[in-house]
Amino acid sequence: MIRDVQWNDMQDLVNNYYSYYGEMENEYPDMGLIFYHSRPEFVSEIDWFSTFFRDIQAGNAIGVVAEEDGKVIGLCDVHRKRPDSDVSHIGILGIAIRKEFRDKGLGRQMMEAIIERCRGKFDMIVLDVFSNNQQAISLYKKLGFIEYAHLPRGTKRGNKFYDEISMYYDL
Ligand SMILES: CC(C)(COP(=O)(O)OP(=O)(O)OC[C@H]1O[C@@H](n2cnc3c(N)ncnc32)[C@H](O)[C@@H]1OP(=O)(O)O)[C@@H](O)C(=O)NCCC(=O)NCCS
């Protein structure tokens, strides 16, 4: 089921987020998410979620989740770029799904749902993606995102660099 994020989703979302750290550390070192150098404490996650919820209430963020068997297993979010400024017509998108639930079409469904919710609230959605993240890039292109920039070595993880591609979607 694809639905709007709710206040009581916090624990599942934090568990998911921590699972991405485990995945990056143990099996997928090139995983295309931006990680802090150390896993944030639970208390920082509470701050993150509270801020996210306040931003949703203020009309500055949208969150869509995928739920399977009563558990939230993926999040797609859009945050307004600098509210009350000359760039606040732009929303910045992020998406991640737990490993066991990828390649089943949930990413596409969450993206389609959030794009619809962004209409009338933003004029444009932007995102950054590692250039080696072919699945994500192919999904974004199929949905109509257009590449507008390529930043060589845009991310540095340990001693390894990753190029970043920036894409936009006109709403
Ligand atoms: C990227 C991600 C959100 C995509 O979600 P998903 O549910 O796995 O993707 P879907 O099952 O909806 O598939 C999306 C499309 O990619 C295609 N695809 C799958 N694997 C692919 C590959 N290796 N190369 C190219 N395309 C691929 C699928 O065929 C599908 O296309 P379709 O809708 O026309 O059939 C998910 O894989 C994920 O969370 N990855 C880890 C975190 C991440 O990389 N986030 C993105 C950061 S920018």
The ligand as an SDF file (V2000), in Angstrom:
LIG
                    3D

 48 50  0  0  0  0  0  0  0  0999 V2000
   16.0800    3.1640   -6.4350 C   0  0  0  0  0  0  0  0  0  0  0  0
   14.8730    2.5030   -5.7860 C   0  0  0  0  0  0  0  0  0  0  0  0
   14.1020    3.5220   -4.9540 C   0  0  0  0  0  0  0  0  0  0  0  0
   13.9580    1.9940   -6.9310 C   0  0  0  0  0  0  0  0  0  0  0  0
   12.8250    1.3790   -6.3610 O   0  0  0  0  0  0  0  0  0  0  0  0
   12.3840   -0.1120   -6.7760 P   0  0  0  0  0  0  0  0  0  0  0  0
   11.1010   -0.4100   -6.1350 O   0  0  0  0  0  0  0  0  0  0  0  0
   13.5210   -1.0460   -6.5270 O   0  0  0  0  0  0  0  0  0  0  0  0
   12.2170    0.0720   -8.3530 O   0  0  0  0  0  0  0  0  0  0  0  0
   11.0240   -0.4820   -9.2410 P   0  0  0  0  0  0  0  0  0  0  0  0
   10.7900   -1.9340   -8.9350 O   0  0  0  0  0  0  0  0  0  0  0  0
    9.8820    0.4560   -9.1670 O   0  0  0  0  0  0  0  0  0  0  0  0
   11.7330   -0.4470  -10.6730 O   0  0  0  0  0  0  0  0  0  0  0  0
   11.9760    0.7610  -11.3330 C   0  0  0  0  0  0  0  0  0  0  0  0
   12.4000    0.4970  -12.7810 C   0  0  0  0  0  0  0  0  0  0  0  0
   13.7860    0.1590  -12.8430 O   0  0  0  0  0  0  0  0  0  0  0  0
   13.9870   -0.9360  -13.7540 C   0  0  0  0  0  0  0  0  0  0  0  0
   15.2140   -1.6290  -13.3560 N   0  0  0  0  0  0  0  0  0  0  0  0
   15.3810   -2.5300  -12.3820 C   0  0  0  0  0  0  0  0  0  0  0  0
   16.6750   -2.8810  -12.2860 N   0  0  0  0  0  0  0  0  0  0  0  0
   17.3390   -2.1670  -13.2410 C   0  0  0  0  0  0  0  0  0  0  0  0
   18.7030   -2.0870  -13.6620 C   0  0  0  0  0  0  0  0  0  0  0  0
   19.6640   -2.7880  -13.0530 N   0  0  0  0  0  0  0  0  0  0  0  0
   19.0210   -1.2420  -14.6840 N   0  0  0  0  0  0  0  0  0  0  0  0
   18.0590   -0.5160  -15.3000 C   0  0  0  0  0  0  0  0  0  0  0  0
   16.7490   -0.5490  -14.9170 N   0  0  0  0  0  0  0  0  0  0  0  0
   16.4060   -1.3700  -13.9210 C   0  0  0  0  0  0  0  0  0  0  0  0
   12.7480   -1.7480  -13.5820 C   0  0  0  0  0  0  0  0  0  0  0  0
   12.5400   -2.5310  -14.7210 O   0  0  0  0  0  0  0  0  0  0  0  0
   11.6680   -0.6820  -13.4040 C   0  0  0  0  0  0  0  0  0  0  0  0
   11.1840   -0.2360  -14.6320 O   0  0  0  0  0  0  0  0  0  0  0  0
    9.6280   -0.4450  -15.0290 P   0  0  0  0  0  0  0  0  0  0  0  0
    8.8100    0.3210  -13.9990 O   0  0  0  0  0  0  0  0  0  0  0  0
    9.5040    0.1290  -16.3850 O   0  0  0  0  0  0  0  0  0  0  0  0
    9.4090   -1.9200  -14.9600 O   0  0  0  0  0  0  0  0  0  0  0  0
   15.2780    1.2900   -4.8930 C   0  0  0  0  0  0  0  0  0  0  0  0
   15.9150    0.3290   -5.6730 O   0  0  0  0  0  0  0  0  0  0  0  0
   16.1690    1.6510   -3.7140 C   0  0  0  0  0  0  0  0  0  0  0  0
   15.6920    1.9840   -2.6410 O   0  0  0  0  0  0  0  0  0  0  0  0
   17.5060    1.5800   -3.8920 N   0  0  0  0  0  0  0  0  0  0  0  0
   18.4550    1.8450   -2.8130 C   0  0  0  0  0  0  0  0  0  0  0  0
   18.4700    3.3150   -2.4180 C   0  0  0  0  0  0  0  0  0  0  0  0
   18.6890    4.2310   -3.5960 C   0  0  0  0  0  0  0  0  0  0  0  0
   19.5390    3.9780   -4.4430 O   0  0  0  0  0  0  0  0  0  0  0  0
   17.8860    5.3090   -3.6570 N   0  0  0  0  0  0  0  0  0  0  0  0
   17.9620    6.2820   -4.7310 C   0  0  0  0  0  0  0  0  0  0  0  0
   18.8780    7.3710   -4.3570 C   0  0  0  0  0  0  0  0  0  0  0  0
   18.9550    8.6510   -5.6130 S   0  0  0  0  0  0  0  0  0  0  0  0
  1  2  1  0
  2  3  1  0
  2  4  1  0
  2 36  1  0
  4  5  1  0
  5  6  1  0
  6  7  2  0
  6  8  1  0
  6  9  1  0
  9 10  1  0
 10 11  2  0
 10 12  1  0
 10 13  1  0
 13 14  1  0
 14 15  1  0
 15 16  1  0
 15 30  1  0
 16 17  1  0
 17 18  1  0
 17 28  1  0
 18 19  1  0
 18 27  1  0
 19 20  2  0
 20 21  1  0
 21 22  1  0
 21 27  2  0
 22 23  1  0
 22 24  2  0
 24 25  1  0
 25 26  2  0
 26 27  1  0
 28 29  1  0
 28 30  1  0
 30 31  1  0
 31 32  1  0
 32 33  2  0
 32 34  1  0
 32 35  1  0
 36 37  1  0
 36 38  1  0
 38 39  2  0
 38 40  1  0
 40 41  1  0
 41 42  1  0
 42 43  1  0
 43 44  2  0
 43 45  1  0
 45 46  1  0
 46 47  1  0
 47 48  1  0
M  END
$$$$
